[in-house]
Amino acid sequence: MEEFKQYREVAGDVTFAVKQGYVNNYVLTANSNKAITAPAGAKYALFSADADIWVLMGGVASIPSGDVSDGSGSELNPIARRVESGQTIGIISDYAAKVSVVFYE
């Protein structure tokens, strides 16, 4: 698994491009939580999807139907999150969706 780090260009400037990581693809059924597990060695997860997704680190994601004001809500379209090896990640969408989750050390 690749480290999640920035690299320097020839001129010495930092670039925001990263090497390809450990890529997993998932197919979501509309309105059904998919529990995925961070692989051994993973420290970071980057999310991409072809529809809006709701994500809950360490739990079952849900699509809010009302206010959630106690800090336990699922997050809409996160980009990158810190993870731990073996951690469960819940993902759900209102629609059938394709999701890629890229893991890095």
C-alpha positions as CSV (number, residue, x, y, z in Angstrom):
1,M,0.0,0.0,0.0
2,E,1.3,3.4,-0.9
3,E,1.9,6.2,1.6
4,F,-0.4,9.2,1.3
5,K,2.1,12.0,0.8
6,Q,2.9,14.9,-1.5
7,Y,5.8,14.9,-3.9
8,R,8.1,17.6,-5.2
9,E,8.3,18.5,-8.9
10,V,11.6,18.9,-10.7
11,A,11.7,22.6,-9.7
12,G,11.2,21.6,-6.1
13,D,7.6,22.8,-5.8
14,V,5.2,20.6,-3.9
15,T,2.6,18.9,-6.1
16,F,-0.8,17.7,-4.8
17,A,-0.7,14.6,-7.0
18,V,-0.4,11.3,-5.2
19,K,0.5,7.8,-6.3
20,Q,-2.3,5.4,-6.9
21,G,-3.3,3.6,-3.8
22,Y,-5.1,0.4,-2.9
23,V,-8.4,0.9,-4.8
24,N,-11.6,-0.9,-4.0
25,N,-14.8,-0.5,-6.0
26,Y,-18.3,-1.0,-4.6
27,V,-21.7,-1.1,-6.1
28,L,-24.5,0.3,-3.9
29,T,-28.1,-0.6,-3.9
30,A,-30.4,2.4,-3.4
31,N,-31.2,3.1,0.3
32,S,-29.1,0.1,1.6
33,N,-26.0,0.6,3.8
34,K,-22.9,-1.1,2.5
35,A,-20.4,-1.9,5.3
36,I,-16.8,-2.0,4.0
37,T,-13.6,-2.7,6.0
38,A,-10.4,-0.7,5.8
39,P,-7.6,-3.1,4.8
40,A,-4.5,-3.9,6.9
41,G,-2.1,-1.0,7.0
42,A,-4.6,1.6,5.9
43,K,-4.4,5.0,7.5
44,Y,-6.4,7.2,4.9
45,A,-9.4,6.6,2.7
46,L,-10.4,8.8,-0.3
47,F,-13.9,8.5,-1.6
48,S,-15.4,9.1,-5.1
49,A,-18.9,8.2,-6.4
50,D,-21.1,8.7,-9.3
51,A,-24.0,9.8,-7.0
52,D,-24.3,11.5,-3.6
53,I,-23.2,9.2,-0.8
54,W,-23.5,9.4,3.0
55,V,-20.7,7.9,5.0
56,L,-20.3,7.0,8.7
57,M,-16.9,6.0,10.0
58,G,-17.2,3.1,12.4
59,G,-20.9,2.6,12.0
60,V,-24.0,2.1,9.8
61,A,-24.6,5.1,7.5
62,S,-28.0,6.5,7.1
63,I,-29.7,9.1,4.9
64,P,-31.1,11.7,7.2
65,S,-34.8,12.2,7.2
66,G,-34.7,14.9,9.9
67,D,-32.3,16.8,12.1
68,V,-29.4,14.9,13.6
69,S,-27.9,17.3,16.2
70,D,-26.0,15.0,18.5
71,G,-22.9,14.5,16.4
72,S,-23.8,11.0,15.2
73,G,-24.9,11.9,11.7
74,S,-23.6,10.5,8.4
75,E,-21.5,12.8,6.3
76,L,-22.4,13.7,2.7
77,N,-19.7,13.1,0.1
78,P,-16.6,13.1,2.2
79,I,-13.3,13.4,0.3
80,A,-10.7,12.0,2.6
81,R,-10.8,10.5,6.1
82,R,-8.3,9.1,8.5
83,V,-9.0,5.4,9.1
84,E,-7.6,2.5,11.1
85,S,-6.9,-1.0,9.8
86,G,-10.0,-3.2,10.1
87,Q,-12.3,-0.2,10.7
88,T,-15.8,-0.5,9.4
89,I,-17.1,2.2,7.1
90,G,-20.8,2.5,6.3
91,I,-21.8,4.0,2.9
92,I,-25.3,4.6,1.6
93,S,-27.0,6.5,-1.2
94,D,-30.5,7.4,-2.3
95,Y,-29.7,5.9,-5.6
96,A,-27.9,2.9,-7.1
97,A,-24.3,4.1,-7.2
98,K,-20.8,3.1,-8.0
99,V,-18.1,4.1,-5.4
100,S,-14.4,3.9,-5.3
101,V,-12.5,4.0,-2.0
102,V,-8.7,4.4,-2.3
103,F,-6.7,3.5,0.8
104,Y,-3.2,4.7,1.7
105,E,-0.7,4.2,4.5
